[in-house]
Amino acid sequence: MTNQDTITQMCSLCASLYDRGYAVGGAGNVSVRTESGGFIVTPTGSSLGRLDPDKLAEFDKNGTLISDYRPSKEFAFHKGLYEVRPDIGAVVHLHSTYLTALSCLENLDRDNALRAFTPYYVMRVGYLPVVPYYRPGASEIARDLESLARKHPVNAFLLASHGVVVLGKTIEEAVGNAEELEETAKLFFLLDGKPLHYLNEAEVAELRQ
């Protein structure tokens, strides 16, 4: 896939996320690893619903900015995740409604904010570690995400009182993982107060295989 193909796919998927309410205003940012080892990143201050394919930030494999457009200030934690997880090809950061609501709850289990009650959550995401609250753009977010990514073989991390960071081997996979995770959080809130059947350890282990 050429860089232009990657850009076209990235803009199309970002617009789809925006149109369906997974991102609003200028919230959220997305990056993709290119075949040459560089990165294409949504620019600072941009809206996922109104990306211009000719105005994205681009880095070469040495980490040098080769476009006229600066990346989102949160690209630092994207870059850290790519370094820790060489298997991933895309990072999607969203302030989607139900996951952001989940991130605002007190007393979340920092190792897993969302116990498994559907199989596809386990198969696509794994489980959901939590980064403590820091202001957006703070260097501590990258530091903690890198630490968690080394410890937990999962495809998503919840940023307390902020949003979610989702990974994938491709941009299409990362977006699909984000969609599945947001739907799981939505179901969690819809089922609040009702007896909820969580998958047991044996069922989760079977799915992870």
Legacy VTK file of the C-alpha trace (Angstrom):
# vtk DataFile Version 3.0
C-alpha trace
ASCII
DATASET POLYDATA
POINTS 209 float
0.000 0.000 0.000
1.412 3.370 -1.010
1.431 6.360 1.330
-1.355 7.912 -0.743
-3.487 4.783 -0.322
-2.793 4.860 3.420
-3.776 8.531 3.619
-6.990 7.936 1.685
-7.982 5.019 3.918
-7.039 6.900 7.089
-9.111 9.987 6.168
-12.087 7.832 5.186
-12.054 5.851 8.452
-11.546 8.982 10.567
-14.528 10.631 8.851
-16.596 7.515 9.546
-15.684 7.646 13.247
-16.615 11.330 13.386
-19.890 10.873 11.523
-20.970 8.160 13.968
-20.148 10.206 17.068
-16.930 8.484 18.140
-15.202 11.869 18.000
-16.479 15.435 18.238
-14.964 18.831 17.467
-11.193 18.661 17.415
-10.980 15.774 19.881
-9.018 12.631 19.130
-5.990 11.815 16.992
-4.867 8.965 14.773
-1.553 7.754 13.383
-0.451 5.055 10.946
2.939 3.455 10.425
4.022 3.591 6.763
5.702 0.766 4.848
8.991 2.703 4.950
8.891 2.868 8.750
7.704 6.449 9.055
4.367 7.756 10.303
1.353 9.680 9.037
-0.406 11.606 11.814
-3.484 13.777 12.144
-2.294 17.389 12.495
-2.578 19.506 15.603
-5.978 21.151 16.089
-7.648 19.071 13.389
-11.069 17.408 13.406
-11.264 13.729 12.473
-14.346 14.582 10.434
-12.673 17.244 8.319
-9.193 15.974 7.518
-7.523 17.268 4.354
-5.436 14.479 2.753
-2.905 17.100 1.642
-2.485 18.558 5.122
-1.460 15.650 7.338
1.742 15.469 9.372
4.297 12.984 8.068
7.540 11.627 9.540
10.244 9.579 7.842
11.737 6.421 9.370
14.315 8.522 11.258
11.593 10.486 13.028
12.147 13.656 11.000
9.058 15.708 10.150
8.898 15.846 6.342
5.631 17.747 5.896
4.610 21.346 6.519
2.039 20.319 9.129
2.731 19.662 12.797
1.313 16.490 14.384
-1.105 16.347 17.272
0.625 17.207 20.540
-0.305 13.710 21.715
1.761 11.990 19.023
4.445 11.497 21.693
2.488 8.649 23.228
1.723 7.177 19.802
5.455 7.104 19.043
6.214 5.469 22.378
3.653 2.736 21.719
5.122 2.026 18.280
8.561 1.614 19.859
7.301 -0.784 22.535
4.941 -2.674 20.215
6.640 -3.225 16.825
3.685 -5.448 15.822
1.225 -2.540 15.628
0.641 -0.377 12.561
-1.908 2.152 13.811
-2.965 4.012 16.959
-6.425 5.528 17.445
-7.103 7.911 20.346
-10.768 8.805 20.899
-12.990 10.618 23.388
-15.934 8.373 22.494
-18.957 8.788 24.765
-19.224 5.539 26.688
-15.511 4.880 27.071
-14.938 8.444 28.257
-17.804 8.006 30.719
-16.161 4.807 31.942
-12.839 6.641 32.316
-14.505 9.137 34.688
-15.693 6.528 37.190
-13.987 6.333 40.564
-12.276 3.198 41.879
-11.617 1.605 38.494
-9.513 -1.548 38.547
-6.235 -0.156 37.183
-5.291 -3.525 35.681
-8.649 -3.969 33.941
-11.389 -1.332 33.927
-13.896 -3.555 32.111
-14.401 -7.225 32.992
-15.263 -9.456 30.057
-18.916 -10.271 29.465
-18.822 -10.654 25.659
-16.438 -12.852 23.650
-15.549 -10.297 20.983
-14.230 -7.880 23.595
-11.755 -10.553 24.676
-10.801 -11.532 21.125
-10.368 -7.998 19.756
-9.141 -6.054 22.777
-8.161 -8.478 25.556
-8.777 -6.357 28.630
-8.469 -2.683 29.570
-5.610 -1.327 31.733
-5.906 2.249 33.021
-3.485 5.192 32.897
-4.003 7.633 35.827
-5.241 11.137 35.006
-2.750 13.634 33.576
-3.499 16.802 31.608
-3.781 16.205 27.840
-0.353 16.275 26.218
1.501 15.558 29.469
4.677 13.500 29.048
3.533 11.178 31.833
0.860 9.734 29.525
3.517 8.446 27.123
5.639 7.163 30.004
2.785 5.230 31.599
1.415 3.918 28.320
4.829 2.551 27.376
5.112 0.866 30.770
1.653 -0.677 30.504
2.238 -1.791 26.903
5.337 -3.700 28.026
3.367 -5.395 30.798
-0.010 -6.048 29.141
-0.466 -7.782 25.727
-3.680 -5.891 24.906
-5.012 -3.635 22.157
-6.410 -0.793 24.263
-5.722 1.410 27.269
-8.108 3.722 29.131
-6.879 7.220 30.052
-8.570 8.244 33.301
-11.007 11.170 32.873
-9.849 11.511 29.274
-10.593 8.777 26.730
-9.179 5.639 25.157
-6.128 4.592 23.130
-6.641 1.646 20.770
-4.068 -0.295 18.750
-4.159 -2.470 15.643
-1.900 -4.088 13.093
-3.570 -1.850 10.497
-5.687 1.304 10.649
-8.722 -0.775 9.707
-8.078 -3.202 12.559
-7.472 -0.406 15.073
-10.760 1.267 14.128
-12.569 -2.071 14.365
-11.097 -2.660 17.811
-12.219 0.813 18.888
-15.748 0.160 17.639
-15.981 -3.152 19.510
-14.627 -1.594 22.696
-17.020 1.382 22.595
-19.964 -0.983 22.060
-18.856 -3.062 25.056
-18.718 0.071 27.228
-22.174 1.068 25.960
-23.580 -2.346 26.917
-21.928 -2.037 30.337
-23.853 1.155 31.069
-27.098 -0.159 29.575
-26.881 -3.187 31.870
-26.056 -1.150 34.974
-28.054 -2.397 37.958
-28.980 -5.670 36.267
-27.460 -9.092 37.058
-24.524 -9.332 34.653
-22.988 -12.632 33.578
-19.234 -12.186 33.365
-17.160 -14.723 31.478
-15.218 -16.969 33.829
-11.456 -17.535 33.701
-11.733 -20.744 31.676
-14.009 -19.079 29.111
-11.654 -16.113 28.784
-8.616 -18.399 28.458
-10.331 -20.361 25.681
-11.034 -17.160 23.753
-7.439 -15.955 24.106
-6.191 -19.109 22.419
LINES 1 210
209 0 1 2 3 4 5 6 7 8 9 10 11 12 13 14 15 16 17 18 19 20 21 22 23 24 25 26 27 28 29 30 31 32 33 34 35 36 37 38 39 40 41 42 43 44 45 46 47 48 49 50 51 52 53 54 55 56 57 58 59 60 61 62 63 64 65 66 67 68 69 70 71 72 73 74 75 76 77 78 79 80 81 82 83 84 85 86 87 88 89 90 91 92 93 94 95 96 97 98 99 100 101 102 103 104 105 106 107 108 109 110 111 112 113 114 115 116 117 118 119 120 121 122 123 124 125 126 127 128 129 130 131 132 133 134 135 136 137 138 139 140 141 142 143 144 145 146 147 148 149 150 151 152 153 154 155 156 157 158 159 160 161 162 163 164 165 166 167 168 169 170 171 172 173 174 175 176 177 178 179 180 181 182 183 184 185 186 187 188 189 190 191 192 193 194 195 196 197 198 199 200 201 202 203 204 205 206 207 208
